[in-house]
Amino acid sequence: MTNTTCSLVEGESVIFEEGASHFHNYIAVGGQLRLTNRRIIFKSLTTFHYQHELVIWLDQVSNVEFFMNMFMNPNGLALMMKDGQIENFIVDDRKTWRERILRVVTQAA
């Protein structure tokens, strides 16, 4: 991956990370998805035209659900926010992501 570093806040540690895509303006943008003990962070690759960074504080997550990407690929992960927003990602191991996110969200509550 090319230049996907993201600064952590004091007391924050990375729990899990892997390459992923985030649906940004209906386009799947490749980058790095990180779960920390405080946040979920997506940072796009610098080589992508649609560069962006998304930070989700764990206290804003209400649920994590699955969806079928392109209606046939079982790799979609949807983060449901307390304010009604939904952030969609494509990941390799969505079951592991869901378990880890829900575990950290429960511990943070």
N, C-alpha and C positions, 0 to 999 in steps of 0.2 A: 504494500500500500504506500501511497505517496503522500507525505505530509498530512497526517490526520491526527496530530497531537492535540490534546485539549488539556488545559490547565485544570487541576483539581483544587478544591477548596481545602482549607485546613481541616484535618481529621477525616478526610474523604479517602476511600481506597477502592480500587477496581476489583469487582467480584467476578465479572465475566465480560468478554469482548470477542467479537468476530466481525468479519466482513459482512455487510448487509446492504440492502437497498431501502430507501425511504421514499414513499410516494409524496412528491412535492409538486404541487400544481398539476396533478394527474400524470406526472412523469416519474418513473422509478429511477432514482439517483443513487449510484453506488457510493459506498463509503464504509465507515467503521461505526459499529454500534457498541456502546459500553454501558454496562450496568455497574453503578457504584453503590456504596451503602447509603447514598443520599439522592442520586439522580440517575436518569437514563439520558445518555448523550449520544447523538448521532452527528457525525461530521463527515461531509462529503469529501471525496477525493479532489485534490487540487487540479487534476487533469480533466474533470468534468466541467462542462459549460454551465450547468446549474449548480453552482457551489452554494452550500448553506450549512448551517449548524442548527440543531434543534436540541434544546435542553428541557427535560421534563423532571420536575421535582417529584419525588416518590409520593409525597402526601397529596398530590393531585391525581394519582392513578386510582380509579375505582375498580377496574377489572381488566383482564387480559383474555382475549378471545382469538380463535383461529378463523382463517378464511382461505378459500381456494383461490390462488393466484391464477388469473386467466381462466377461471372456472374449472381448472383441472389439476393444477399443481398444489400439493398440500404443504405449502411453505409460507403462508401468510400469517402474520401476527398483528393483531389489532389491539392497540392500547386505548382503553376507554377512560376518558378523563371525567372528573367530578362535574366539570362545567358543560359536559355534553359533547365536547370535541372528541374526535377519533383520529389517532395517528396510525397509519398502516406501514408495515415493514415486510420485507422478504428476508427470511433467515434460513440457515441450513437446518437447525435443530429447534423448531419452534416449541416443542414440548419442554425441553430444557430451559429455554428462555422463559416460558410461562411459569414454570415451577420456581425458578430463581427470583423472578420479579415479584411474584406473589408472596414468596417467603420473606423477601426484604421489606415489601410494603407492609406485611403483617407485623414484622418486628419493629418497624418504625412507628406503627400506630400506638 
